[in-house]
């Protein structure tokens, strides 16, 4: 089969950080799949202004087969390609911000170049998987016969401006028209899409982990090697979901422990509220190739997420990674963690959460099932695509 994948993240970002997000994990395994003849990554449109601001000038290595006015078809492996589009529409991108992507995906020149790339590669029939809500209106132009929309997180629950949320709702309705098959990462999300967009053919495909990347590691990174133990570690993005009040409580009430954080700071306001006491260390963001060595160096891993109405129907990738490393993992009852309760220590009470950090022993069930592998998850996705009904 031929498969075109629309990732949520810019391919340059994936190259810089490593395959650590849901979309990039799937693509990594699609590239290795014997069931795919040709894999095309339709990259997220971008402008030179965004490249400059975000400092992602990393070149997409590969052979440029065709190019035209900011669009390029790049061969990156024997059977996989990237269609890249750098737009000159800088002013509108600055003015419209996130809304700009909705329009960029349906840019007539971009659409024509995609079709031109298919012709160059002699592709007559294409299957699609989109991980990107902003790509919805692309499919109004392509009108695909076989599209799977992976509606991983529910964007309606994100703290976006009202006008932007209106366009997101329109995008979900667009996918409901053009995609007969949906997947998502939680039952909560599935129920929401069924009730609000009349989606009937939807399957829950939870997140996963490459177990081998987090096991049998004996390297301890230099910037964590000499820190006082026990080390209470958090590895992941700091977003609005991060319970900073709980985290500060843990830091204050456990002065004998070292709290280490690694990962991207998405919400700077949340990060600024963290109590930067002597037992707190932020070690920056880490490439995914070395990230497992940090997780392996933690004594206890924590997932201090918000619960209740402020949470959303997610499925924390970091939970699978912490468990794959065999670490005692303490979290709150939200964002998909209840589905892993036999492996996790779950507490919403600040005092109970804090008390759990006194013992580093992990006496929960051993997490070592291929059911949770990204390879298995990618095979499930491909089966959904192959099923024409």
C-alpha positions as CSV (number, residue, x, y, z in Angstrom):
1,X,0.0,0.0,0.0
2,X,1.0,3.6,-0.5
3,X,0.6,5.8,2.6
4,X,0.7,9.6,3.1
5,X,1.0,10.7,6.7
6,X,0.3,14.2,7.9
7,X,2.1,14.7,11.2
8,X,1.2,17.3,13.8
9,X,4.8,18.3,14.3
10,X,7.1,19.9,11.7
11,X,9.5,17.3,10.4
12,X,12.4,19.6,11.3
13,X,11.3,19.6,14.9
14,X,11.2,15.8,14.9
15,X,14.7,15.6,13.4
16,X,16.0,18.0,16.1
17,X,14.3,16.3,19.1
18,X,14.1,12.7,18.0
19,X,11.0,10.6,17.5
20,X,9.3,11.2,20.9
21,X,5.8,12.3,20.0
22,X,2.8,10.0,19.0
23,X,2.9,11.0,15.4
24,X,6.7,10.6,15.1
25,X,6.6,7.2,16.8
26,X,4.1,6.0,14.3
27,X,6.1,7.3,11.4
28,X,9.2,5.7,12.7
29,X,7.5,2.3,12.5
30,X,5.8,3.0,9.2
31,X,9.2,3.5,7.7
32,X,10.2,0.0,8.8
33,X,6.9,-1.7,7.8
34,X,7.0,-4.3,5.1
35,X,3.3,-3.5,4.4
36,X,4.1,-0.1,2.9
37,X,5.4,0.4,-0.6
38,X,5.8,4.1,-0.5
39,X,5.5,6.4,2.5
40,X,5.1,10.1,2.0
41,X,5.2,12.6,4.9
42,X,3.2,15.7,4.0
43,X,5.0,18.1,6.3
44,X,3.2,21.0,8.1
45,X,3.4,24.2,6.1
46,X,5.8,26.7,7.6
47,X,7.1,30.2,6.8
48,X,10.6,31.6,6.9
49,X,9.6,33.8,9.8
50,X,8.7,30.7,11.9
51,X,11.9,29.0,10.9
52,X,13.8,32.1,12.1
53,X,11.8,32.6,15.4
54,X,12.0,28.9,16.4
55,X,15.5,28.5,15.1
56,X,14.7,25.3,13.2
57,X,17.1,25.8,10.3
58,X,18.1,22.1,10.4
59,X,18.2,20.8,6.9
60,X,15.9,18.0,5.9
61,X,18.6,15.6,4.6
62,X,17.9,13.7,1.5
63,X,17.7,13.9,-2.3
64,X,15.5,16.8,-3.6
65,X,13.7,15.1,-6.5
66,X,11.5,18.1,-7.6
67,X,11.0,21.6,-6.3
68,X,8.9,24.6,-7.2
69,X,8.3,27.9,-5.4
70,X,9.0,26.8,-1.8
71,X,7.7,23.2,-2.3
72,X,10.1,20.3,-2.4
73,X,9.8,16.5,-2.7
74,X,12.7,15.0,-0.7
75,X,13.7,11.4,-0.7
76,X,14.8,10.5,2.8
77,X,15.0,6.7,2.6
78,X,14.6,4.0,-0.1
79,X,10.8,4.2,0.1
80,X,9.9,7.3,2.1
81,X,9.7,10.9,1.1
82,X,8.9,14.3,2.6
83,X,6.7,16.9,0.8
84,X,7.9,20.2,2.4
85,X,6.2,23.6,1.9
86,X,7.9,26.9,3.0
87,X,5.3,29.6,2.4
88,X,6.1,33.3,1.7
89,X,2.8,34.3,3.3
90,X,4.7,35.7,6.3
91,X,2.3,38.7,7.1
92,X,-0.8,36.5,7.4
93,X,1.1,33.9,9.5
94,X,2.0,36.7,11.9
95,X,-1.5,38.1,12.0
96,X,-3.5,34.9,12.1
97,X,-1.1,32.9,14.2
98,X,-2.4,29.3,14.7
99,X,-5.4,30.0,12.4
100,X,-3.0,30.4,9.5
101,X,-2.3,26.7,9.3
102,X,-6.0,25.9,8.5
103,X,-5.6,28.0,5.3
104,X,-2.0,27.0,4.5
105,X,-3.0,23.3,4.2
106,X,-5.6,24.2,1.5
107,X,-3.3,26.5,-0.4
108,X,-3.9,25.8,-4.1
109,X,-0.2,25.7,-5.0
110,X,0.5,23.3,-2.2
111,X,-2.3,21.0,-3.3
112,X,-1.1,21.0,-6.9
113,X,2.5,20.2,-5.8
114,X,1.2,17.2,-3.7
115,X,-0.5,15.9,-6.9
116,X,2.6,16.6,-8.9
117,X,4.7,14.6,-6.4
118,X,2.3,11.7,-6.7
119,X,2.6,11.8,-10.5
120,X,6.4,11.9,-10.3
121,X,6.4,8.8,-8.1
122,X,3.8,7.1,-10.4
123,X,1.3,6.8,-7.5
124,X,-2.3,6.3,-8.6
125,X,-3.9,5.4,-5.3
126,X,-3.0,6.9,-2.0
127,X,-4.1,6.1,1.6
128,X,-3.9,8.8,4.3
129,X,-3.4,9.1,8.0
130,X,-3.6,12.5,9.6
131,X,-2.5,13.3,13.1
132,X,-3.1,17.0,12.5
133,X,-6.4,18.8,13.2
134,X,-5.1,21.8,11.2
135,X,-4.9,19.7,8.1
136,X,-8.7,19.1,7.9
137,X,-9.4,21.4,4.9
138,X,-6.6,19.8,2.9
139,X,-8.9,16.9,2.4
140,X,-11.7,19.1,1.0
141,X,-9.3,19.6,-1.9
142,X,-7.8,16.0,-2.1
143,X,-11.1,14.3,-1.5
144,X,-9.5,11.0,-0.4
145,X,-11.1,7.6,-0.7
146,X,-9.3,6.2,2.3
147,X,-8.5,8.5,5.2
148,X,-7.9,7.7,8.9
149,X,-8.0,10.7,11.2
150,X,-6.1,10.1,14.5
151,X,-7.8,12.5,16.8
152,X,-5.3,11.9,19.7
153,X,-6.0,14.7,22.1
154,X,-9.3,16.6,22.3
155,X,-8.3,20.1,21.2
156,X,-11.7,21.5,22.3
157,X,-10.4,21.2,25.9
158,X,-7.2,23.2,25.2
159,X,-7.0,26.8,26.6
160,X,-7.3,28.4,23.2
161,X,-9.1,31.7,22.4
162,X,-12.8,31.2,21.6
163,X,-12.5,32.2,17.9
164,X,-9.7,29.6,17.4
165,X,-11.8,27.0,19.1
166,X,-14.6,27.7,16.6
167,X,-12.3,26.9,13.7
168,X,-11.2,23.7,15.5
169,X,-14.8,22.6,15.8
170,X,-15.2,23.3,12.1
171,X,-12.1,21.2,11.4
172,X,-13.5,18.3,13.4
173,X,-16.7,18.5,11.4
174,X,-14.7,18.5,8.2
175,X,-12.9,15.3,9.3
176,X,-16.2,13.8,10.1
177,X,-17.3,14.4,6.5
178,X,-14.1,13.2,4.8
179,X,-12.8,10.5,7.1
180,X,-14.8,7.3,7.5
181,X,-12.3,6.0,10.1
182,X,-11.1,7.7,13.3
183,X,-8.8,6.6,16.0
184,X,-8.0,8.3,19.3
185,X,-6.0,7.6,22.5
186,X,-8.7,7.3,25.1
187,X,-12.3,6.1,25.7
188,X,-13.2,9.6,27.0
189,X,-12.2,11.1,23.7
190,X,-14.0,8.4,21.7
191,X,-17.2,9.1,23.6
192,X,-16.8,12.9,23.0
193,X,-16.3,12.5,19.2
194,X,-19.2,10.1,19.0
195,X,-21.6,12.4,20.8
196,X,-20.5,15.7,19.3
197,X,-19.5,14.8,15.7
198,X,-21.6,11.6,15.1
199,X,-18.4,9.6,14.5
200,X,-19.4,5.9,14.4
201,X,-16.3,4.1,13.1
202,X,-13.7,5.0,15.8
203,X,-11.2,2.8,17.6
204,X,-9.1,3.6,20.7
205,X,-5.4,3.1,20.0
206,X,-3.5,4.0,23.2
207,X,0.0,5.3,23.2
208,X,2.9,3.0,23.6
209,X,6.7,2.7,24.1
210,X,9.7,1.0,22.5
211,X,10.5,-1.2,25.5
212,X,14.1,-2.0,24.3
213,X,15.0,1.7,24.4
214,X,14.3,2.0,28.1
215,X,15.8,-1.3,29.4
216,X,19.3,-2.6,30.2
217,X,20.9,0.9,30.4
218,X,24.0,1.5,32.4
219,X,24.8,5.1,31.4
220,X,24.2,7.9,33.9
221,X,24.3,11.4,32.3
222,X,26.9,13.7,33.7
223,X,24.5,16.5,34.8
224,X,22.5,14.1,37.0
225,X,25.3,11.8,38.2
226,X,26.4,13.7,41.3
227,X,22.9,14.9,42.4
228,X,21.7,13.9,45.9
229,X,19.5,10.8,46.0
230,X,16.7,9.8,46.0
231,X,15.9,11.6,42.7
232,X,12.3,12.3,42.0
233,X,12.1,12.8,38.2
234,X,9.6,14.3,35.8
235,X,10.4,14.0,32.0
236,X,8.0,15.6,29.7
237,X,6.4,18.9,28.5
238,X,5.4,21.5,31.0
239,X,1.9,22.5,29.8
240,X,-1.3,23.8,31.4
241,X,-1.9,20.3,32.5
242,X,1.0,20.3,34.9
243,X,-0.2,20.7,38.5
244,X,2.3,23.2,39.7
245,X,0.6,23.6,43.1
246,X,1.1,19.9,43.8
247,X,4.7,20.0,42.5
248,X,5.6,22.9,44.8
249,X,4.0,21.0,47.7
250,X,6.2,18.0,47.0
251,X,9.3,20.1,46.8
252,X,8.6,21.9,50.0
253,X,7.6,18.8,52.0
254,X,10.5,16.6,50.8
255,X,13.7,18.7,51.4
256,X,15.7,15.5,51.7
257,X,14.9,14.5,48.1
258,X,16.1,16.0,44.8
259,X,13.5,17.0,42.2
260,X,14.7,16.8,38.6
261,X,12.8,18.0,35.6
262,X,13.7,17.5,31.9
263,X,11.7,18.4,28.8
264,X,10.2,21.3,26.9
265,X,8.7,24.3,28.6
266,X,5.5,24.9,26.6
267,X,3.8,27.0,29.2
268,X,6.3,29.5,30.6
269,X,3.8,30.9,33.1
270,X,3.4,27.5,34.7
271,X,7.2,26.9,34.8
272,X,7.7,30.4,36.4
273,X,5.4,29.4,39.3
274,X,7.6,26.4,40.2
275,X,9.5,26.9,43.5
276,X,13.1,27.0,42.4
277,X,14.5,25.8,45.8
278,X,17.8,24.2,46.4
279,X,16.4,20.7,45.8
280,X,15.0,21.5,42.4
281,X,16.9,21.1,39.1
282,X,15.7,21.8,35.6
283,X,18.2,20.1,33.3
284,X,16.7,21.4,30.0
285,X,15.3,19.5,27.1
286,X,17.0,16.3,25.9
287,X,17.1,14.6,22.6
288,X,15.1,11.4,22.6
289,X,18.2,9.3,21.9
290,X,19.5,10.2,25.4
291,X,16.2,10.8,27.2
292,X,15.9,7.1,28.3
293,X,19.2,7.3,30.2
294,X,17.8,10.2,32.3
295,X,14.6,8.2,33.1
296,X,16.8,5.2,34.1
297,X,18.7,7.6,36.5
298,X,15.5,8.6,38.4
299,X,14.7,6.7,41.6
300,X,11.0,7.6,41.4
301,X,9.1,9.0,38.4
302,X,6.1,11.3,38.9
303,X,3.3,12.5,36.7
304,X,1.7,15.4,38.6
305,X,-1.2,16.3,36.3
306,X,-4.4,18.2,36.9
307,X,-7.5,16.2,37.5
308,X,-11.3,16.9,37.1
309,X,-12.6,19.5,34.6
310,X,-9.1,20.9,33.9
311,X,-7.8,17.6,32.6
312,X,-8.5,16.2,29.1
313,X,-8.9,12.8,27.7
314,X,-5.3,12.2,27.0
315,X,-3.0,9.2,27.4
316,X,0.4,10.1,28.8
317,X,3.3,8.7,26.7
318,X,5.7,9.4,29.6
319,X,3.8,6.9,31.8
320,X,4.6,4.1,29.4
321,X,8.2,5.2,29.2
322,X,8.6,5.4,33.0
323,X,7.1,1.9,33.4
324,X,9.2,0.5,30.6
325,X,12.3,1.5,32.6
326,X,10.9,-0.4,35.6
327,X,10.6,2.7,37.8
328,X,8.1,3.3,40.6
329,X,5.8,5.8,39.0
330,X,3.4,8.0,41.1
331,X,0.7,10.0,39.4
332,X,-2.7,11.6,39.8
333,X,-6.0,10.0,38.6
334,X,-6.3,11.8,35.3
335,X,-5.3,11.9,31.6
336,X,-5.4,8.2,31.0
337,X,-3.4,7.0,34.0
338,X,-6.3,5.1,35.5
339,X,-6.0,2.7,32.5
340,X,-2.6,1.7,33.8
341,X,-3.6,1.6,37.5
342,X,-2.2,-2.0,38.0
343,X,1.3,-0.6,37.3
344,X,1.0,2.9,38.8
345,X,0.7,4.4,42.3
346,X,-2.1,6.9,42.0
347,X,-3.0,9.6,44.5
348,X,-4.9,12.9,44.1
349,X,-4.3,13.9,47.7
350,X,-1.2,16.0,48.1
351,X,-0.3,14.4,51.4
352,X,-0.7,10.8,50.1
353,X,1.2,11.6,46.9
354,X,4.0,13.1,49.0
355,X,4.1,10.1,51.4
356,X,4.4,7.7,48.4
357,X,7.8,9.3,47.7
358,X,9.3,7.9,50.9
359,X,9.7,4.5,49.5
360,X,11.5,3.9,46.1
361,X,10.5,0.2,45.9
362,X,8.3,-0.6,42.9
363,X,6.2,-3.6,44.0
364,X,3.6,-3.2,41.2
365,X,3.1,-5.7,38.4
366,X,6.0,-5.9,35.9
367,X,5.3,-3.8,32.8
368,X,6.8,-5.8,29.9
369,X,4.1,-6.5,27.4
370,X,4.5,-6.1,23.6
371,X,0.9,-5.1,23.7
372,X,2.1,-1.6,24.6
373,X,4.8,-1.4,21.9
374,X,4.7,1.3,19.2
375,X,5.2,-1.5,16.7
376,X,2.0,-3.1,17.7
377,X,0.2,0.2,17.7
378,X,1.4,1.0,14.2
379,X,0.2,-2.4,12.9
380,X,-3.3,-1.7,14.4
381,X,-3.4,1.6,12.5
382,X,-2.4,0.0,9.2
383,X,-5.1,-2.7,9.7
384,X,-7.7,0.1,10.1
385,X,-6.4,1.7,6.8
386,X,-6.4,-1.6,4.9
387,X,-10.0,-2.4,6.0
388,X,-11.9,-0.6,3.2
389,X,-15.3,-0.8,5.0
